[in-house]
């Protein structure tokens, strides 16, 4: 995109709103639930070779999910702010 171009088309507005709705519609809660379920696993209720593989991989996966949660929150807020600013500056274009 060229420098100095500022616009927010109806398609962009729809995509942004759908992103926000997805995030607020349970995505973050589902990821948090997934983390809680995985954290509840232990050798008393989940054992074996595949369980051991899970336990060795889970800390890195959990960290990535927590980072994704943080970034989704930031991105959701940022994209709405940018779109609002563009709209306020008259950047509506079809």
C-alpha positions in Angstrom: 0.0 0.0 0.0 1.3 3.4 -0.9 2.5 5.9 1.7 -0.1 8.4 2.8 -3.1 6.2 1.9 -5.6 6.1 4.7 -8.8 4.3 4.3 -11.2 1.9 5.9 -13.6 0.2 3.5 -16.8 -1.4 4.4 -15.1 -4.8 4.0 -12.4 -3.7 6.4 -15.0 -2.5 8.9 -16.8 -5.9 8.7 -13.6 -7.9 9.1 -12.6 -5.8 12.1 -16.0 -6.2 13.7 -15.9 -9.9 13.1 -12.5 -10.2 14.6 -13.7 -8.3 17.7 -16.8 -10.5 17.9 -14.8 -13.7 17.7 -12.5 -12.5 20.4 -15.3 -11.3 22.6 -17.5 -14.3 21.7 -15.6 -16.8 23.6 -12.2 -17.3 21.9 -10.3 -16.0 24.9 -12.4 -17.9 27.3 -12.0 -21.1 25.3 -8.2 -20.8 25.2 -8.2 -20.1 29.0 -10.4 -23.2 29.5 -8.1 -25.3 27.3 -5.1 -24.2 29.4 -6.9 -25.0 32.6 -7.9 -28.5 31.3 -4.3 -29.2 30.3 -3.0 -27.9 33.6 -5.3 -30.4 35.4 -3.6 -33.4 33.8 -1.1 -35.2 36.0 0.4 -38.7 36.4 -2.6 -39.7 38.6 -5.1 -39.1 35.8 -3.0 -39.3 32.6 0.0 -41.5 32.2 1.9 -43.3 29.5 4.3 -42.5 26.7 2.0 -40.1 25.0 1.3 -38.4 28.3 5.0 -38.0 28.9 5.3 -36.4 25.5 2.5 -34.1 26.4 4.1 -33.1 29.7 7.4 -32.4 28.0 5.7 -30.2 25.3 3.0 -28.5 27.5 5.1 -25.8 29.1 6.2 -24.4 25.7 2.7 -24.8 24.3 1.1 -23.1 27.3 3.5 -20.2 27.0 2.6 -19.8 23.3 -1.1 -19.8 24.2 -0.7 -17.2 26.9 1.3 -15.0 24.5 -1.5 -15.5 21.9 -4.0 -14.4 24.5 -2.1 -11.2 25.3 -1.6 -10.4 21.6 -5.2 -11.1 20.7 -6.3 -8.7 23.4 -3.8 -6.0 22.2 -4.6 -6.5 18.5 -8.4 -6.4 19.1 -8.0 -3.1 21.0 -5.5 -1.6 18.5 -7.4 -2.5 15.3 -10.6 -1.0 16.7 -8.8 2.2 17.7 -7.1 2.5 14.4 -10.3 2.0 12.5 -12.1 4.6 14.7 -9.4 7.1 14.1 -9.5 6.5 10.3 -13.3 6.8 10.3 -13.0 10.0 12.3 -10.4 11.5 9.9 -12.8 10.9 7.0 -11.0 7.8 5.7 -14.2 6.1 4.6 -13.7 4.7 1.2 -15.6 2.2 -0.9 
